[in-house]
Amino acid sequence: MYPLLKFSSTLIRAKFRPRLALEEKSVLPCRAGITDIDLFMELNNARYFIYMELGRWDFSYRIGFVSLMKRHNWGVAAGGASVRFRRRIPFLANFTLTTQLVCHDGRWFYFLQETHRNEMVCSSALMKIGVTSKQGLVPVAEVLSQVGREDWGSDIPEWVSAWNEAESQRPWSGE
């Protein structure tokens, strides 16, 4: 129930926040509440993923993507994630979550998401996200065309390429 309430309030607040361009960064104010913490009285590592999802929804709403999803009956799916944790976020601490779209590879969009507290990075995540339809992944070119930004960056940073390469070498017993 908790994530659903957070999700709803994030989308409602996004309606009143300024629109963003694809190049811009979403900054979402957050607070580590009682349902977010673990036995060490800090933000639980699983909760980081919930906040990051909220950040992507805030970003998506503010660039106009949520209305496109409704119009085309699209969904989204995570294709991978890599998170680095550096500093703790204690109970009741205020922090911010930044979300920015870094690049795409024709199939997937790559987001960089960071949590910040006292102007220091607490965590950083690379998220690989795809747009889905009943036919499978929607090509990035189609999504960008609908957003009106066919020109938007497919220049993949070296660190994203290196992560993809490393992921392709990991054993996968599911096939």
Secondary structure, DSSP 8 states (H G I E B T S, - for coil): -HHHHHHHHHHHHHHTS----TTS-EEEEEE--GGGB-TTSBB-HHHHHHHHHHHHHHHHHHTTHHHHHHHHT-EEEEEEEEEEE-S--BTT-EEEEEEEEEEE-SS-EEEEEEEEETTEEEEEEEEEEEEEETTEE--HHHHHHHHT-TT------HHHHHHHHHHHHS--TT-
